[in-house]
Amino acid sequence: MSKIKCIIIEDEPLAVKVLSDYISQVPFLELQKTFKDAILATDFLRNNQTQLIFLDIHLPKLKGMAFLKTLSHPPAVIVTTAYHQYAVEGFSLNVTDYLLKPFDFERFLVAVTKVKTAQTEKHISNTQEVKDFIFLNVQKKKVKILFSDIVYIESQLEYIRIVTLNKEYISKMSTHEIEDLLPANHFKRIHRSYIISVNKIESYTAEMVEVNGVSIPIGRGYRDVIDNL
């Protein structure tokens, strides 16, 4: 994984020096820039990618917490301050950690390691292969069914009928159970008894959807699902 790019927003020169020294000792951190106030940092963030902000609370022009609230998609944030009373508000804004000045290198390392762990987990999650199939119980066997083959699923009391491009399967489960196992961006429930593959839609009206040559009714409470496709 590449280094975590970070900035410092801090108006005390000594605090900036301490943070800069600490950052230089951590191999997975890269200091991009330091700022004396949040307004200057806002301009930088508009045009640059940053993964971590070291943020002081008492800043000129715009206070640290007020600045945080202006960010629609904030990176990880470690608050650095001499005032412990802002901790609760900080955590309500999803800051990663709260460093109370003066803090030593060991405490700093604990905070930045939290950021590294979170970013590593996110990276692993994003790179994991997405499963494109499901195994269902069909006549005492586990049968592999590709999501791309499913046309629609119909409820039949305590069973479901899975209609694929090539054949049909009957499995003992509810449509709610199968719905939880399907990728939500590819399958939509359009009726209490029907779930359809969005990719298989050929045409639709306000009352029905045609998938692979089959007309499926749209339930009265599900019409917005089709409108939002």
Phi, psi and omega in degrees: 000143180287170181293152177275116181279133184222159174231159176245129173244104190200132183261358178263117183305320181295318179295322177297318180295316180299312180297317180299318179296316179298314181300320181295340180271354182254114186300332185267007178250145176226116181279120179274312186194161174240149183225140179277340177213163187287335180297314179296322180295323180301316178298320180295315183294335180294331186240003183223148177272124178227136182262343186210136176241129168265114192239122173279153181276309184272092181243154175289157177069297183227119182293155185304312182293322177295320177299316180302320182291343180277347183272118181285324178229074186290147171285186174297145182229130170245116181280136176235117185203161175266001186245106185289341186292351180266002185300314183298314179297322179300314181289334175291339177263016175064035174290150183286321180203169186226105183263119180269121181290145352277138180242148181270175183297323181299316179292322176300316182296322177301316183294313183288333177293326175301317179296315181299316180299315180297319181289324178295316179297321179294319180297316179298317180298320182288334185262352178294142180293132179279129180291134182245024182208172177217146173257126180238149176284115178228112179049055175067014176236154171268113184252131179277127179234124179284137177302323183293342180271340184288130177265306175202167180231133183239136176283135175225081185056243181272008179244166170234149174251118179260114180261118179250180181298331187248330183202180179240151179228144174245127181225143182275094176192169181266163176295330177294321179293314180292326180300322180292339182265350182266147175294119189297334181283346182251344182230135181229138173278123181245001183199155178305331185251001186225137169238132183242157172276121181300323182292343182264001180292128177257323178196166175202157173235191178288341185251336184210160177238138176255119178237120177052040177085001181247133178271124180245129180289148175261124179292152184303324182271007185241008185294330178292337178298315179292318179300332184263009179294000000 
